[in-house]
Amino acid sequence: MFEGFVSAIEAYMASFTTEEFYRRTVSVTNSDNPFAFNEESNLQYMKRYILVFRRVSVDVSHDLYIRYCKLGYLDPDHTMGKHVAISFGQ
């Protein structure tokens, strides 16, 4: 599981050095102030590169949902870092 996580993080980080990323988020500023907030770049970044951030819900595939349930990842009482007790009761 950890190796898959690391692989996904590496791919995510690599996306910040692609032509597509630059095309979507790098633009001419709309102000002479170099510290002015660029709303369009922020919007493109939030829509494309942040998949889960302050979300109320997220769409996942049926197979992924079942996998996470079986692994105990969707237990609302679980605290990250603590052991997950997995039960496959009938």
VOPAGU-2260 file (C-alpha; in pm, 1 decimal, decimal comma):
REM VOPAGU-2260
SITE   aa  ch    i         X         Y         Z
SITE  MET   A    0       0,0       0,0       0,0
SITE  PHE   A    1     281,2     239,2      91,8
SITE  GLU   A    2     464,4     181,3    -236,9
SITE  GLY   A    3     148,7     271,1    -427,6
SITE  PHE   A    4     114,5     586,5    -218,3
SITE  VAL   A    5     476,0     687,6    -285,2
SITE  SER   A    6     432,9     621,9    -656,3
SITE  ALA   A    7     119,9     838,9    -666,5
SITE  ILE   A    8     294,5    1121,3    -478,3
SITE  GLU   A    9     589,0    1108,3    -721,2
SITE  ALA   A   10     354,2    1129,1   -1020,6
SITE  TYR   A   11     161,4    1414,7    -856,7
SITE  MET   A   12     478,2    1612,2    -785,2
SITE  ALA   A   13     606,1    1552,4   -1140,1
SITE  SER   A   14     285,8    1710,2   -1276,0
SITE  PHE   A   15     409,5    2050,1   -1153,2
SITE  THR   A   16     689,2    2052,7   -1410,2
SITE  THR   A   17     479,9    1977,3   -1718,6
SITE  GLU   A   18     390,0    2208,1   -2004,2
SITE  GLU   A   19      20,8    2153,9   -1921,4
SITE  PHE   A   20      72,6    2280,4   -1565,8
SITE  TYR   A   21     254,2    2588,4   -1689,3
SITE  ARG   A   22      -8,8    2656,3   -1954,8
SITE  ARG   A   23    -294,1    2633,1   -1702,8
SITE  THR   A   24    -145,5    2816,4   -1406,9
SITE  VAL   A   25     134,0    3047,9   -1522,1
SITE  SER   A   26       5,1    3371,5   -1664,0
SITE  VAL   A   27      73,3    3739,4   -1693,7
SITE  THR   A   28     -23,9    3910,8   -1371,5
SITE  ASN   A   29    -312,8    4154,5   -1369,7
SITE  SER   A   30    -123,8    4393,9   -1144,2
SITE  ASP   A   31     214,9    4565,5   -1120,3
SITE  ASN   A   32     236,1    4430,3    -766,9
SITE  PRO   A   33     434,9    4102,2    -783,1
SITE  PHE   A   34     258,3    3984,7    -465,7
SITE  ALA   A   35     -95,6    4041,5    -595,8
SITE  PHE   A   36    -316,0    3733,3    -580,1
SITE  ASN   A   37    -387,1    3586,5    -923,7
SITE  GLU   A   38    -742,9    3456,5    -906,7
SITE  GLU   A   39    -739,2    3280,9   -1245,5
SITE  SER   A   40    -421,5    3084,5   -1169,9
SITE  ASN   A   41    -563,6    2988,5    -831,5
SITE  LEU   A   42    -891,2    2873,7    -986,9
SITE  GLN   A   43    -711,6    2658,0   -1244,8
SITE  TYR   A   44    -484,3    2511,7    -978,3
SITE  MET   A   45    -770,2    2430,1    -741,0
SITE  LYS   A   46    -984,1    2274,0   -1015,6
SITE  ARG   A   47    -710,5    2062,4   -1172,0
SITE  TYR   A   48    -438,3    1988,6    -920,1
SITE  ILE   A   49    -606,3    1964,7    -582,4
SITE  LEU   A   50    -830,6    1660,5    -587,6
SITE  VAL   A   51    -931,4    1658,8    -221,9
SITE  PHE   A   52    -924,2    1986,5     -30,7
SITE  ARG   A   53   -1202,8    2098,1     198,2
SITE  ARG   A   54   -1440,4    1869,5      14,7
SITE  VAL   A   55   -1769,1    1752,4     161,5
SITE  SER   A   56   -1775,3    1451,4     -68,1
SITE  VAL   A   57   -1555,7    1284,2    -325,6
SITE  ASP   A   58   -1657,6    1046,6    -604,7
SITE  VAL   A   59   -1465,3     717,4    -603,4
SITE  SER   A   60   -1511,6     402,1    -804,3
SITE  HIS   A   61   -1718,5     116,8    -659,9
SITE  ASP   A   62   -1413,0    -110,7    -645,1
SITE  LEU   A   63   -1205,0     146,7    -458,7
SITE  TYR   A   64   -1486,9     209,7    -211,2
SITE  ILE   A   65   -1520,6    -163,5    -137,2
SITE  ARG   A   66   -1143,3    -195,6    -101,9
SITE  TYR   A   67   -1128,5      90,8     147,7
SITE  CYS   A   68   -1419,5     -55,8     344,0
SITE  LYS   A   69   -1246,8    -393,0     366,8
SITE  LEU   A   70    -924,5    -228,7     478,8
SITE  GLY   A   71   -1109,4     -33,1     749,3
SITE  TYR   A   72   -1020,5     306,1     602,0
SITE  LEU   A   73   -1375,8     443,4     617,8
SITE  ASP   A   74   -1434,3     381,6     987,0
SITE  PRO   A   75   -1553,1     719,7    1125,7
SITE  ASP   A   76   -1413,1     630,7    1469,4
SITE  HIS   A   77   -1062,2     553,1    1342,5
SITE  THR   A   78    -773,8     782,4    1435,3
SITE  MET   A   79    -487,2     804,2    1185,9
SITE  GLY   A   80    -177,9     627,9    1313,8
SITE  LYS   A   81    -367,8     379,9    1527,4
SITE  HIS   A   82    -400,1      11,9    1440,1
SITE  VAL   A   83    -698,1     -78,1    1220,5
SITE  ALA   A   84    -894,1    -381,1    1337,9
SITE  ILE   A   85   -1031,3    -549,6    1028,4
SITE  SER   A   86   -1336,7    -772,3    1053,2
SITE  PHE   A   87   -1487,8    -959,4     762,0
SITE  GLY   A   88   -1799,0   -1085,0     941,6
SITE  GLN   A   89   -2066,4   -1262,3     742,5
